[in-house]
Amino acid sequence: MIAMNLAIRIYGSNYLNFVTVVSLALLLTIAVAFFGEVLPKMRATHNRLASARRMAWLVYAADIVLTPIISLLLGLSNFIEHNVRNKPGSGVLNDLQNAIDASITEETTVEEKEILKGIVNFSTITVKQIMRSRVDVVAFDQDLSFPELLSLINQEGYSRVPVYADTIDKIEGILYIKDLLPHLDSAPDFAWQQLIRPPYFVPESKKIDDLLREFQEMHVHMAIVVDEYGGTAGLLTFEDIIEEIVGEINDEFDEEEPLEYEQLDQNTYIFEAHTSLSEFCKVIGMPTEVLEPVRKNNESVGGLMLELFSKIPQEGEEIVLTSYRFEIDAADSTKVKRVKVHVGDTNENTTNVA
């Protein structure tokens, strides 16, 4: 704009052409770069201390003026991030869910409906919500002999297995079973550890849509999930992520897994403790907002029970949350195994947390 006005003033609009404008723009760019960048830096370089003293008051004044503004903007950003972006129940998602419900016809199958809802919720799901927890992870000790390894592979039936040193918190890599095929006839002292591939670590808070993109770019199929202290929290596979959209994927090697819940009557259910809270709420029709004040960072029914009881509850213990009564159906000294839920059925003698 400056070059254009200057060219009109000097040459007039009748003599203005492309070459003139480009020439003036180039000259102005060189002048700005020289007087605004090169010259000040040269002067400051030769007189560092004096230049620093002369500019210190300006930097200090800017710090005083801008710090409150920056703090305000950061606070606003954190508020929006916490209360809008990370809440699956935000207005946009609710509108999409309502649109999907409204578009369902008699010809729409249950699978198609679940896929549509899976796509809508996909960007809000974190690794922690769907990962296989640490206690359920199958991993091999790197000190195993080759025959012992082959025996465990036949027993477990997985195509990729983490390998650890000393404890599962020290994952050394991932063993792809297909890499062993050329060595099945090797001697018992075969050093199978040389086949281990580097592990891929991700935090619990990572969104699965980002992880799926990374899986595709890096051509990996398994990630080790680590907690805030660097310990192993669980693992997640490419298949686990895809299942969030299309539902359960079974092949000829998969054993039929037991249902995560059983409905005893219209208002009574029994849930496995590892059932996710999102699935739990969907089954019994509980608004997710009911759990927000009490769930903390827990993502499973078992974790919710530990939070509500503030201890490891034992079989037969009960607690009430609003209009839902939770009864421990099975537990041991270290964890909850099954939980019975009574919807709309409270007991006056039962502890109430709401």
Secondary structure as GFF3:
##gff-version 3
##sequence-region A 1 354
A	DSSP	alpha_helix	2	11	.	.	.	ID=ss1
A	DSSP	three_ten_helix	13	15	.	.	.	ID=ss2
A	DSSP	alpha_helix	18	33	.	.	.	ID=ss3
A	DSSP	pi_helix	34	38	.	.	.	ID=ss4
A	DSSP	alpha_helix	39	46	.	.	.	ID=ss5
A	DSSP	alpha_helix	48	80	.	.	.	ID=ss6
A	DSSP	pi_helix	81	85	.	.	.	ID=ss7
A	DSSP	alpha_helix	91	103	.	.	.	ID=ss8
A	DSSP	alpha_helix	110	121	.	.	.	ID=ss9
A	DSSP	three_ten_helix	122	124	.	.	.	ID=ss10
A	DSSP	alpha_helix	127	130	.	.	.	ID=ss11
A	DSSP	beta_strand	132	133	.	.	.	ID=ss12
A	DSSP	three_ten_helix	134	136	.	.	.	ID=ss13
A	DSSP	beta_strand	140	141	.	.	.	ID=ss14
A	DSSP	alpha_helix	146	156	.	.	.	ID=ss15
A	DSSP	beta_strand	160	164	.	.	.	ID=ss16
A	DSSP	beta_strand	171	176	.	.	.	ID=ss17
A	DSSP	three_ten_helix	177	183	.	.	.	ID=ss18
A	DSSP	three_ten_helix	192	195	.	.	.	ID=ss19
A	DSSP	beta_strand	201	203	.	.	.	ID=ss20
A	DSSP	alpha_helix	208	218	.	.	.	ID=ss21
A	DSSP	beta_strand	222	226	.	.	.	ID=ss22
A	DSSP	beta_strand	232	237	.	.	.	ID=ss23
A	DSSP	alpha_helix	238	246	.	.	.	ID=ss24
A	DSSP	beta_strand	261	265	.	.	.	ID=ss25
A	DSSP	beta_strand	268	272	.	.	.	ID=ss26
A	DSSP	alpha_helix	277	284	.	.	.	ID=ss27
A	DSSP	three_ten_helix	288	290	.	.	.	ID=ss28
A	DSSP	alpha_helix	292	295	.	.	.	ID=ss29
A	DSSP	alpha_helix	301	309	.	.	.	ID=ss30
A	DSSP	beta_strand	318	321	.	.	.	ID=ss31
A	DSSP	beta_strand	324	331	.	.	.	ID=ss32
A	DSSP	beta_strand	336	343	.	.	.	ID=ss33
A	DSSP	beta_strand	351	352	.	.	.	ID=ss34
###
